[in-house]
Amino acid sequence: MLLHVFLLFVFLSLIYFIHNSFGEVYNFKEKWGSLCKLNETKWFCNIDELSNDDSFHFPTGIAVDNKGDVYVSDSWNDRVQKFTSNGQFITKWGTRGSADGQFRFPTGIAVDNKGDVYVSDFSNDRVQKFTSNGQFITKWGTSGSADGQFVRPYYIAMDNSTNNVYVSDFSNSRVQKFTSNGQFITKWGTRGSADGQFGRGDGTFFTGPAGIAVDNKGDVYVSDFSNDRVQKFTSNGKFITKWGTSGSADGQFRFPTGIAVDNKGDVYVGDSLNMRIQKFTSNGKFITKIMPEKIQGDIGTFENIFAIDLFSQNIFVTDSRTDSVEVFSINP
């Protein structure tokens, strides 16, 4: 009897080891958009082709609504595009400018439970809100460092349990929290590398918080771009924990950008210059990494991961250097 129990224990331990050693399988499903190659400081591509429907020029933010439709901030085309989950073009809105419904380099994007769309209008230092078909609803923010003002708002996230909006105020090195209509609630963060701070203290241009995500408990995860780490906070900005240092080993980062949280609380981080996605527990324990050689199917490579969103066992990624969206399925 004891031998049988021992053998069962060994068998279950082996299954556990195999599952955690090889983990989930990620299958490439599809890719849509255009390819534009970067060589030194010049873009070699047909710019006209990159402004067609379903083409991109430096896509950054991505968000999936509760129906599975996908919204992409097409940054250098100064517009938002909407697709089905299979990449079929639905609609677009936006032109270059500062009037309502116009953009100057839109970046972060988020969708609430009603289907309304929130966009970080990076160079206009504001957030704009639209219906799911692109009809302008409202806006908030001006240039500055006072409450409710921005200097280069980068990414945006929804807490769908409260309908509150979190914005990574990149060049002010802080996170701001608002109601869904733009009423200021609170803020946290200053420039530096201590707990609760963001970006480097040396005044470097590439500083501040980047990707932002909210889990189903209301905790907030922020990719601290130039400090090469992730920080976790309560919904009111109280520091909880952090993880990551500079490097390319498991759990290290080189300019982390997009971030997303699944229903189990696991955290996916776009590790941009390492050209991979890393997955962690909610407390920062490394689980696995998603790299081209770990994905089944022909996808090429991750060139520059900017944003991540999750929907129905699928991962949606914007790759700004190849001007594309890539979709992967998660098979446990």
NUKE-652223 format. One record per residue (C-alpha): residue in one letter; x, y, z. Coordinates in Angstrom, 2 decimals, always signed. Layout:
! NUKE-652223
{r->A; u->X; v->Y; w->Z}
...
//
This chain:
! NUKE-652223
{r->M; u->+0.00; v->+0.00; w->+0.00}
{r->L; u->+2.74; v->+2.43; w->+0.93}
{r->L; u->+4.55; v->+1.55; w->-2.28}
{r->H; u->+1.43; v->+2.36; w->-4.30}
{r->V; u->+1.05; v->+5.70; w->-2.52}
{r->F; u->+4.72; v->+6.46; w->-3.12}
{r->L; u->+4.46; v->+5.59; w->-6.84}
{r->L; u->+1.33; v->+7.73; w->-7.16}
{r->F; u->+3.17; v->+10.61; w->-5.51}
{r->V; u->+6.09; v->+10.21; w->-7.91}
{r->F; u->+3.72; v->+10.09; w->-10.89}
{r->L; u->+1.84; v->+13.23; w->-9.85}
{r->S; u->+5.11; v->+15.02; w->-9.14}
{r->L; u->+6.34; v->+14.10; w->-12.61}
{r->I; u->+3.16; v->+15.44; w->-14.20}
{r->Y; u->+3.52; v->+18.65; w->-12.20}
{r->F; u->+7.16; v->+18.97; w->-13.25}
{r->I; u->+6.34; v->+18.43; w->-16.93}
{r->H; u->+3.49; v->+20.93; w->-16.86}
{r->N; u->+5.53; v->+23.61; w->-15.15}
{r->S; u->+8.65; v->+22.95; w->-17.21}
{r->F; u->+6.95; v->+23.21; w->-20.58}
{r->G; u->+3.89; v->+25.18; w->-19.50}
{r->E; u->+1.36; v->+26.49; w->-21.95}
{r->V; u->+1.76; v->+26.18; w->-25.69}
{r->Y; u->+1.39; v->+29.36; w->-27.70}
{r->N; u->+0.18; v->+28.97; w->-31.27}
{r->F; u->+0.44; v->+31.70; w->-33.87}
{r->K; u->-3.03; v->+32.40; w->-35.29}
{r->E; u->-2.73; v->+35.39; w->-37.56}
{r->K; u->-1.07; v->+38.67; w->-38.31}
{r->W; u->-2.47; v->+41.75; w->-39.98}
{r->G; u->-1.07; v->+45.11; w->-41.02}
{r->S; u->+1.86; v->+46.29; w->-43.14}
{r->L; u->+5.59; v->+45.83; w->-42.92}
{r->C; u->+7.89; v->+48.83; w->-42.84}
{r->K; u->+11.59; v->+48.24; w->-42.25}
{r->L; u->+13.70; v->+50.51; w->-40.13}
{r->N; u->+17.25; v->+51.16; w->-41.29}
{r->E; u->+19.22; v->+53.60; w->-39.18}
{r->T; u->+17.02; v->+56.73; w->-39.08}
{r->K; u->+15.08; v->+56.40; w->-42.34}
{r->W; u->+11.86; v->+54.53; w->-43.06}
{r->F; u->+11.96; v->+52.58; w->-46.31}
{r->C; u->+8.34; v->+51.91; w->-47.22}
{r->N; u->+5.37; v->+53.10; w->-49.21}
{r->I; u->+3.79; v->+55.64; w->-46.87}
{r->D; u->+0.56; v->+55.73; w->-48.94}
{r->E; u->+0.07; v->+52.00; w->-48.39}
{r->L; u->+0.47; v->+52.45; w->-44.65}
{r->S; u->-2.53; v->+54.82; w->-44.55}
{r->N; u->-4.94; v->+52.38; w->-46.18}
{r->D; u->-7.66; v->+50.69; w->-44.17}
{r->D; u->-6.24; v->+47.75; w->-42.17}
{r->S; u->-2.66; v->+49.00; w->-42.56}
{r->F; u->-0.66; v->+50.61; w->-39.75}
{r->H; u->+2.13; v->+53.08; w->-39.30}
{r->F; u->+3.64; v->+52.53; w->-35.84}
{r->P; u->+0.71; v->+50.91; w->-33.98}
{r->T; u->+1.00; v->+51.24; w->-30.21}
{r->G; u->-2.05; v->+50.64; w->-28.02}
{r->I; u->-4.45; v->+47.71; w->-28.39}
{r->A; u->-7.68; v->+46.85; w->-26.58}
{r->V; u->-10.31; v->+44.15; w->-26.98}
{r->D; u->-13.94; v->+44.76; w->-25.98}
{r->N; u->-16.26; v->+42.21; w->-24.40}
{r->K; u->-17.53; v->+41.19; w->-27.85}
{r->G; u->-14.03; v->+40.41; w->-29.06}
{r->D; u->-13.65; v->+43.42; w->-31.36}
{r->V; u->-10.14; v->+44.87; w->-31.43}
{r->Y; u->-9.17; v->+48.56; w->-31.28}
{r->V; u->-5.70; v->+49.71; w->-32.35}
{r->S; u->-4.15; v->+53.15; w->-31.95}
{r->D; u->-2.47; v->+53.69; w->-35.33}
{r->S; u->-0.11; v->+56.31; w->-33.99}
{r->W; u->+1.66; v->+57.86; w->-36.97}
{r->N; u->-1.55; v->+57.78; w->-38.98}
{r->D; u->-3.22; v->+59.72; w->-36.13}
{r->R; u->-6.26; v->+57.48; w->-35.98}
{r->V; u->-7.94; v->+54.54; w->-34.27}
{r->Q; u->-8.86; v->+51.42; w->-36.23}
{r->K; u->-11.41; v->+48.78; w->-35.24}
{r->F; u->-11.35; v->+45.12; w->-36.35}
{r->T; u->-13.03; v->+41.83; w->-35.66}
{r->S; u->-10.98; v->+39.37; w->-33.65}
{r->N; u->-9.94; v->+37.80; w->-36.98}
{r->G; u->-8.55; v->+41.06; w->-38.34}
{r->Q; u->-11.46; v->+42.07; w->-40.58}
{r->F; u->-11.60; v->+45.85; w->-40.82}
{r->I; u->-14.75; v->+47.45; w->-39.32}
{r->T; u->-14.18; v->+51.20; w->-39.07}
{r->K; u->-11.68; v->+53.94; w->-38.29}
{r->W; u->-11.72; v->+57.48; w->-36.96}
{r->G; u->-9.34; v->+60.38; w->-36.44}
{r->T; u->-7.14; v->+62.75; w->-38.43}
{r->R; u->-4.16; v->+64.84; w->-37.40}
{r->G; u->-5.02; v->+67.90; w->-35.34}
{r->S; u->-6.20; v->+69.11; w->-31.95}
{r->A; u->-9.96; v->+69.47; w->-32.48}
{r->D; u->-12.41; v->+67.03; w->-30.89}
{r->G; u->-11.91; v->+63.61; w->-32.46}
{r->Q; u->-8.51; v->+64.49; w->-33.90}
{r->F; u->-5.19; v->+63.17; w->-32.63}
{r->R; u->-1.52; v->+63.93; w->-32.49}
{r->F; u->+0.10; v->+60.53; w->-32.02}
{r->P; u->-2.53; v->+58.49; w->-30.14}
{r->T; u->-0.96; v->+55.80; w->-27.95}
{r->G; u->-2.80; v->+53.99; w->-25.15}
{r->I; u->-6.33; v->+52.70; w->-25.65}
{r->A; u->-8.91; v->+51.03; w->-23.39}
{r->V; u->-12.56; v->+49.94; w->-23.61}
{r->D; u->-15.13; v->+49.90; w->-20.79}
{r->N; u->-17.99; v->+47.45; w->-20.24}
{r->K; u->-20.40; v->+49.60; w->-22.25}
{r->G; u->-18.05; v->+49.58; w->-25.23}
{r->D; u->-16.91; v->+53.19; w->-24.92}
{r->V; u->-13.31; v->+53.76; w->-26.03}
{r->Y; u->-10.68; v->+55.85; w->-24.22}
{r->V; u->-7.59; v->+57.06; w->-26.08}
{r->S; u->-4.40; v->+58.71; w->-24.79}
{r->D; u->-3.81; v->+61.60; w->-27.19}
{r->F; u->-0.07; v->+61.71; w->-26.52}
{r->S; u->+1.10; v->+64.95; w->-28.12}
{r->N; u->-2.14; v->+66.83; w->-27.38}
{r->D; u->-1.71; v->+66.02; w->-23.66}
{r->R; u->-5.25; v->+64.79; w->-23.18}
{r->V; u->-7.56; v->+61.78; w->-23.06}
{r->Q; u->-10.49; v->+61.45; w->-25.47}
{r->K; u->-13.57; v->+59.24; w->-25.06}
{r->F; u->-15.64; v->+57.83; w->-27.95}
{r->T; u->-18.47; v->+55.45; w->-28.64}
{r->S; u->-17.53; v->+52.07; w->-30.11}
{r->N; u->-18.06; v->+53.51; w->-33.59}
{r->G; u->-15.86; v->+56.55; w->-33.04}
{r->Q; u->-18.40; v->+59.22; w->-32.12}
{r->F; u->-16.77; v->+61.79; w->-29.85}
{r->I; u->-18.16; v->+61.88; w->-26.29}
{r->T; u->-15.82; v->+63.96; w->-24.15}
{r->K; u->-12.19; v->+64.83; w->-23.41}
{r->W; u->-10.07; v->+65.94; w->-20.49}
{r->G; u->-6.55; v->+67.19; w->-19.86}
{r->T; u->-4.31; v->+70.07; w->-20.84}
{r->S; u->-0.53; v->+70.44; w->-20.82}
{r->G; u->+0.98; v->+70.78; w->-17.36}
{r->S; u->+1.69; v->+69.07; w->-14.06}
{r->A; u->-1.37; v->+70.03; w->-12.01}
{r->D; u->-4.05; v->+67.50; w->-11.12}
{r->G; u->-5.80; v->+66.39; w->-14.31}
{r->Q; u->-3.09; v->+67.80; w->-16.56}
{r->F; u->-0.64; v->+65.70; w->-18.57}
{r->V; u->+2.75; v->+65.81; w->-20.19}
{r->R; u->+2.71; v->+62.97; w->-22.74}
{r->P; u->-0.03; v->+60.62; w->-21.47}
{r->Y; u->+1.13; v->+57.23; w->-22.68}
{r->Y; u->-1.01; v->+54.21; w->-21.77}
{r->I; u->-4.48; v->+53.91; w->-20.31}
{r->A; u->-6.36; v->+51.20; w->-18.40}
{r->M; u->-9.93; v->+50.60; w->-17.19}
{r->D; u->-11.08; v->+49.15; w->-13.90}
{r->N; u->-14.35; v->+47.73; w->-15.19}
{r->S; u->-15.62; v->+47.00; w->-11.70}
{r->T; u->-15.63; v->+50.71; w->-10.82}
{r->N; u->-15.48; v->+52.28; w->-14.31}
{r->N; u->-12.45; v->+54.29; w->-13.23}
{r->V; u->-9.67; v->+55.18; w->-15.67}
{r->Y; u->-5.90; v->+55.03; w->-14.99}
{r->V; u->-3.48; v->+57.01; w->-17.17}
{r->S; u->+0.31; v->+56.71; w->-17.19}
{r->D; u->+1.39; v->+60.37; w->-17.28}
{r->F; u->+4.75; v->+59.56; w->-18.82}
{r->S; u->+6.79; v->+62.76; w->-18.65}
{r->N; u->+5.31; v->+63.74; w->-15.28}
{r->S; u->+6.48; v->+60.33; w->-13.95}
{r->R; u->+3.16; v->+59.55; w->-12.32}
{r->V; u->-0.13; v->+57.68; w->-12.61}
{r->Q; u->-3.42; v->+59.57; w->-12.51}
{r->K; u->-6.85; v->+58.11; w->-11.74}
{r->F; u->-10.16; v->+59.50; w->-13.05}
{r->T; u->-13.83; v->+58.70; w->-13.27}
{r->S; u->-15.05; v->+57.59; w->-16.70}
{r->N; u->-16.03; v->+61.20; w->-17.44}
{r->G; u->-12.64; v->+62.62; w->-16.57}
{r->Q; u->-13.14; v->+63.80; w->-12.99}
{r->F; u->-9.81; v->+63.66; w->-11.17}
{r->I; u->-9.65; v->+61.17; w->-8.25}
{r->T; u->-6.01; v->+60.76; w->-7.20}
{r->K; u->-2.42; v->+60.49; w->-8.42}
{r->W; u->+0.87; v->+58.93; w->-7.34}
{r->G; u->+4.49; v->+58.85; w->-8.40}
{r->T; u->+7.48; v->+61.12; w->-8.87}
{r->R; u->+10.67; v->+60.73; w->-10.89}
{r->G; u->+13.24; v->+58.31; w->-9.48}
{r->S; u->+13.90; v->+54.67; w->-8.78}
{r->A; u->+12.59; v->+54.25; w->-5.22}
{r->D; u->+9.43; v->+52.28; w->-4.50}
{r->G; u->+6.46; v->+54.11; w->-6.02}
{r->Q; u->+8.64; v->+56.28; w->-8.24}
{r->F; u->+8.95; v->+56.01; w->-12.01}
{r->G; u->+11.70; v->+56.67; w->-14.49}
{r->R; u->+15.22; v->+57.78; w->-13.97}
{r->G; u->+16.15; v->+60.73; w->-11.85}
{r->D; u->+18.67; v->+62.05; w->-14.38}
{r->G; u->+16.09; v->+63.79; w->-16.55}
{r->T; u->+16.50; v->+61.39; w->-19.47}
{r->F; u->+13.83; v->+61.75; w->-22.17}
{r->F; u->+12.73; v->+58.12; w->-22.03}
{r->T; u->+11.45; v->+58.19; w->-18.48}
{r->G; u->+8.24; v->+57.54; w->-16.62}
{r->P; u->+5.52; v->+54.88; w->-16.40}
{r->A; u->+4.44; v->+53.12; w->-19.59}
{r->G; u->+2.01; v->+50.17; w->-19.74}
{r->I; u->-0.72; v->+49.94; w->-17.12}
{r->A; u->-3.24; v->+47.21; w->-16.25}
{r->V; u->-5.83; v->+46.49; w->-13.54}
{r->D; u->-6.64; v->+43.02; w->-12.18}
{r->N; u->-10.04; v->+41.78; w->-11.03}
{r->K; u->-9.21; v->+42.76; w->-7.43}
{r->G; u->-8.56; v->+46.37; w->-8.45}
{r->D; u->-4.78; v->+46.27; w->-8.03}
{r->V; u->-2.79; v->+48.26; w->-10.58}
{r->Y; u->+0.33; v->+47.04; w->-12.42}
{r->V; u->+2.66; v->+49.53; w->-14.10}
{r->S; u->+5.63; v->+48.85; w->-16.36}
{r->D; u->+8.34; v->+51.24; w->-15.18}
{r->F; u->+9.95; v->+51.76; w->-18.58}
{r->S; u->+13.45; v->+53.06; w->-17.92}
{r->N; u->+13.83; v->+51.42; w->-14.49}
{r->D; u->+13.34; v->+48.01; w->-16.16}
{r->R; u->+10.80; v->+46.75; w->-13.65}
{r->V; u->+7.11; v->+46.27; w->-12.89}
{r->Q; u->+5.45; v->+47.89; w->-9.89}
{r->K; u->+2.17; v->+46.85; w->-8.27}
{r->F; u->-0.14; v->+49.20; w->-6.34}
{r->T; u->-3.52; v->+49.29; w->-4.68}
{r->S; u->-6.26; v->+51.18; w->-6.48}
{r->N; u->-5.35; v->+54.27; w->-4.45}
{r->G; u->-1.66; v->+54.13; w->-5.28}
{r->K; u->-0.26; v->+52.40; w->-2.18}
{r->F; u->+2.88; v->+50.50; w->-3.17}
{r->I; u->+2.56; v->+46.70; w->-2.85}
{r->T; u->+5.57; v->+45.12; w->-4.56}
{r->K; u->+7.93; v->+45.31; w->-7.51}
{r->W; u->+10.02; v->+42.97; w->-9.62}
{r->G; u->+12.64; v->+43.14; w->-12.37}
{r->T; u->+16.11; v->+44.50; w->-13.01}
{r->S; u->+17.97; v->+45.42; w->-16.19}
{r->G; u->+19.06; v->+42.45; w->-18.28}
{r->S; u->+17.90; v->+39.58; w->-20.45}
{r->A; u->+17.64; v->+36.71; w->-17.93}
{r->D; u->+14.26; v->+35.39; w->-16.81}
{r->G; u->+12.52; v->+38.09; w->-14.78}
{r->Q; u->+14.75; v->+40.86; w->-16.10}
{r->F; u->+13.70; v->+43.53; w->-18.62}
{r->R; u->+14.98; v->+45.93; w->-21.22}
{r->F; u->+12.39; v->+48.69; w->-21.52}
{r->P; u->+9.13; v->+46.94; w->-20.52}
{r->T; u->+6.10; v->+48.45; w->-22.23}
{r->G; u->+2.69; v->+46.82; w->-22.64}
{r->I; u->+1.19; v->+44.90; w->-19.72}
{r->A; u->-1.96; v->+42.81; w->-19.26}
{r->V; u->-3.53; v->+40.67; w->-16.54}
{r->D; u->-5.62; v->+37.54; w->-17.14}
{r->N; u->-8.60; v->+36.31; w->-15.12}
{r->K; u->-6.36; v->+34.19; w->-12.89}
{r->G; u->-4.27; v->+37.23; w->-11.99}
{r->D; u->-1.21; v->+36.27; w->-14.00}
{r->V; u->+0.66; v->+39.20; w->-15.52}
{r->Y; u->+2.00; v->+39.44; w->-19.10}
{r->V; u->+4.70; v->+42.03; w->-19.79}
{r->G; u->+6.02; v->+43.15; w->-23.18}
{r->D; u->+9.81; v->+43.11; w->-22.78}
{r->S; u->+10.51; v->+45.32; w->-25.77}
{r->L; u->+14.22; v->+45.25; w->-26.46}
{r->N; u->+14.48; v->+41.61; w->-25.41}
{r->M; u->+11.80; v->+40.91; w->-28.05}
{r->R; u->+9.66; v->+38.70; w->-25.85}
{r->I; u->+6.67; v->+38.56; w->-23.53}
{r->Q; u->+7.23; v->+37.42; w->-19.96}
{r->K; u->+4.53; v->+35.94; w->-17.74}
{r->F; u->+4.47; v->+36.23; w->-13.94}
{r->T; u->+2.26; v->+35.51; w->-10.98}
{r->S; u->+0.52; v->+38.49; w->-9.42}
{r->N; u->+3.42; v->+38.82; w->-6.98}
{r->G; u->+6.13; v->+38.76; w->-9.62}
{r->K; u->+7.21; v->+35.13; w->-9.64}
{r->F; u->+8.45; v->+34.22; w->-13.12}
{r->I; u->+6.28; v->+31.63; w->-14.89}
{r->T; u->+7.41; v->+31.51; w->-18.50}
{r->K; u->+8.46; v->+33.62; w->-21.46}
{r->I; u->+6.95; v->+33.81; w->-24.90}
{r->M; u->+9.54; v->+34.07; w->-27.65}
{r->P; u->+9.41; v->+33.16; w->-31.35}
{r->E; u->+11.14; v->+29.83; w->-30.75}
{r->K; u->+8.50; v->+28.92; w->-28.14}
{r->I; u->+5.56; v->+29.67; w->-30.45}
{r->Q; u->+4.22; v->+27.07; w->-32.85}
{r->G; u->+3.67; v->+28.36; w->-36.37}
{r->D; u->+5.38; v->+30.78; w->-38.71}
{r->I; u->+5.35; v->+34.28; w->-37.22}
{r->G; u->+8.79; v->+35.76; w->-37.83}
{r->T; u->+10.03; v->+37.63; w->-34.76}
{r->F; u->+8.87; v->+40.10; w->-32.16}
{r->E; u->+10.53; v->+43.31; w->-33.26}
{r->N; u->+9.18; v->+45.85; w->-30.79}
{r->I; u->+6.25; v->+44.87; w->-28.56}
{r->F; u->+4.27; v->+47.93; w->-27.59}
{r->A; u->+0.97; v->+46.71; w->-26.17}
{r->I; u->-0.75; v->+43.50; w->-25.08}
{r->D; u->-4.37; v->+42.57; w->-24.48}
{r->L; u->-6.02; v->+39.26; w->-23.68}
{r->F; u->-9.35; v->+37.82; w->-24.77}
{r->S; u->-10.77; v->+34.30; w->-24.73}
{r->Q; u->-7.44; v->+32.44; w->-24.50}
{r->N; u->-5.87; v->+34.72; w->-27.11}
{r->I; u->-3.02; v->+37.22; w->-26.83}
{r->F; u->-3.15; v->+40.33; w->-29.03}
{r->V; u->+0.14; v->+42.19; w->-29.54}
{r->T; u->+1.06; v->+45.38; w->-31.40}
{r->D; u->+4.48; v->+45.24; w->-33.03}
{r->S; u->+5.42; v->+48.80; w->-33.88}
{r->R; u->+8.51; v->+48.01; w->-35.90}
{r->T; u->+6.77; v->+45.63; w->-38.29}
{r->D; u->+3.58; v->+47.76; w->-38.32}
{r->S; u->+1.42; v->+44.79; w->-37.43}
{r->V; u->-0.89; v->+43.12; w->-34.96}
{r->E; u->-0.09; v->+39.51; w->-34.07}
{r->V; u->-2.50; v->+37.08; w->-32.42}
{r->F; u->-1.59; v->+33.93; w->-30.47}
{r->S; u->-3.77; v->+31.29; w->-28.86}
{r->I; u->-2.98; v->+29.92; w->-25.40}
{r->N; u->-3.30; v->+26.15; w->-25.12}
{r->P; u->-2.86; v->+25.01; w->-21.49}
//
